[in-house]
Amino acid sequence: MTNWAVFRRLLRMVTPFWKMVLAAVLLGTATVLSSVGLLGTGAWIIAKAALHPPIGDLNVAIVGVRFFGIARGAFRYGERLVSHDTTFRVLTRLRVWFYAALEPLAPARLQRYRSGDLLARIIADIRTLENFFVRVLAPPWVATLTAVLLTGFLAAFAPRLGLAWLVFFLLAAVAVPVWARLRARRAGQALVSRRAALNAALVDHVQGLADALAYNYAEAQRRLALRLGEEILTAQAQMASLEGAEQALQILFSGLGMLGVLLLGVPLVRAGALGGVTWVALVLVALSGYEAAFGLPTAAAFLESNLAAARRLFELVDAEPAVKPPAQPAALPADNDLRVEALTFRYAPDEPPALRQVSLDLPEGKRVAVVGPSGAGKSTLIALLLRFWEYNEGRITLGGRDLRALLPDEARSRFAVVRQKPFIFSGTLRENLLLAAPEADEARLDAVMEAVRLADWLRTLPQGYDTDLGGQGLQLSGGQRQRLALARALLRDAPILLLDEPTANLDAITERALVDTLLETTRGRSVLWVTHSLVGLEAMDEIVVLYKGEVAERGIHADLLARGGLYSHLWALQSENLVALNM
Ligand code: ADP
């Protein structure tokens, strides 16, 4: 995307607010012109008073000073009010737009970004765009309007006065910002990339603190953060000295502009073409008019960072979702038989298939287990069922209808998932349960908590359902987390339950207890249970053994054991562990 294309696209996002932009520009110009008026009339009064005129001659100018003095504040206030109001509206729109665009991309298209990097980047980039309106869009228009009006005003007294003023105005308003941008490019880029790196490093560091400490890795992390911090400081110092140079140059040019009007006025006053008092007033008018140029270097800097931020956001948003909803979605079928037929899937065209010719039948109300060592493709199968990735070879049907013909969101409503590491949202227990079934009443919550055997625990909580589970529910034990996740899945009341290694992080005793609960609570529901641990599989209607993406064996527990294949091999290995554990 060229800068120009990014700029146009950004502009289009603020076009609904053009009236407010216009109001801000007019108010901004009025503010500058009030300063000009204030200094002009003030100078005029002082110069005139030196000549000892009757006091009545000054009256009009005195009113002028009062008017411009008050108007300046009022206009500035109005301008700030309008700009900030617009900024927040634009920002709200941006955030909603961005979230809506991002959601369909998760998780397939976002996996190549590191989570800390992605999050920090999105937040910072959207924050950067908040400047687009106030600091980028409005100032050049204010400067242009002021320049036209003041050049015209000065030229009305003598064309050369207007011309001299304009030349220095262009130097201050155009040449200085352009020069500064060219100089600042390297330091600016360093600043942005170092900041992103620091954010990512900090998120990594905080999230991995326990491991970092255990492996004495914390010191290295700390040094990395320090180094990045120092690099940021250097870049910031460079930027700051450049900013100082910018301001100095602008003040220099405005001084020279004033001097120009002063000197060019001398022959005019001598020749009687210009009144002496007027001349003094014009000199100060010239000086104060340069105020309109002072915001422009910042505008140029912000334009650059805004374009970079917008480009990154657009790139992210423009990524094609892994799964495109069908143009004419079919209606959800009434029944819930799930069928996988000769499914083959690769994560990328050049990668070996993660699933190869996998077939599977899950009639309504039956329970099927998919087992296999890690890397066998079990989670991939679940991701495909949930439509996180697109598949092209083979078929998945729900109630006889191809999953690809259904809207992904609607198809997903038939599934409830319990994952290996369920996410517990910060908030109360009640909130964590109700997100699965917002309208569930307390009796229903009680019933579910009873079913997943959390009722006793619940009774020990002084605040009951209103207990705060804190940041990501860290004070829950592994077993409790899984039970809570199961409660959520049961509350959701979806016909098909997907269990994605729910017992993977648990010790053998907790696992056994959870498996019992799982088997109890899911009786009569469709269950697809993905696991590498073979506890509790006797109760399954079918067991599908996956190995390297292919179905190696299938059958019920007893038959598979008798057959002496991969399943019985895995069984023997795990029984050995169990025996060792019992000793
Ligand atoms: P399991 O759940 O049985 O441990 P997975 O379904 O996670 O196995 O993985 C199957 C294969 O697919 C593995 O070789 C793994 O490296 C690969 N794989 C899994 N997830 C991704 C992904 N997001 N991108 C690329 N390859 C992946």
Boltz pocket constraint, residues with backbone or C-beta under 6 A from the ligand:
constraints:
  - pocket:
      binder: B
      contacts: [[A, 111], [A, 347], [A, 354], [A, 372], [A, 373], [A, 374], [A, 375], [A, 376], [A, 377], [A, 378], [A, 379], [A, 380], [A, 381]]
      max_distance: 6.0
